[in-house]
Amino acid sequence: MGLDQYAYKVVAHDEDNRDEIAYWRKHPNLQGWMEQLWREKGGKGEFNCVDVELTREDLKQLELAIKGKELPETEGFFFGGGSDNHYKEQDFKFIGDAWLAMDKGYKVVYTSWW
């Protein structure tokens, strides 16, 4: 068991039509950032197995947080240790891929399971 995290491009109006654009295994600080975003957007309860839709502004803020080393320190029983440096290049690739997906009319969502 552990923290598995995914980003998908989703066809508008067809939530079942989704393709994976990123996968992370135990990137707890990204999880913490996404949970904060989800709560800001009105999410309640446990942040597990739920989608958070990302906007262009969200991606800009994520990029700034990664560049500034400002992802929130996040812990969880199944989350593993800090991995920001390990995933840094993959995080930037995800942001670029997400932008391209949005340019083509897809929605981009993040979800996780632990």
Steps between C-alpha positions, in 0.01 A plus 500: 500500500599857454409831347429470126428824316372556148419782261264442211383689199124462483265548208253773593154362584635141515671439835558133412707597194836577661863441415785504752752779448696461825557253781684545828574249773534654847539871424343621826562873464325505162212318670489768768498777239218331309301443817527869591379590151212253522391649833523854358264383224249374758617143558400350833582178677790269423715581199528146367364363171351834401571717196610860510471682169798719421480834323772691320532725804539195725783375278672840516478496880630143513795591281582795727474280809738242351751764384487671839524170689169587663305175478360448851670240720247218505503176696281195499539138604523377139653815347873438527763770552573825326552446127483851354848487347444150364181604318591858406560438127197271478287768667604756238436249221152439642427873502606528134295194401200635689525834315511315166197293595307813597600663170333204326179543697550240773439550869786397729433329831719374783404209721669275750453178688660389824 
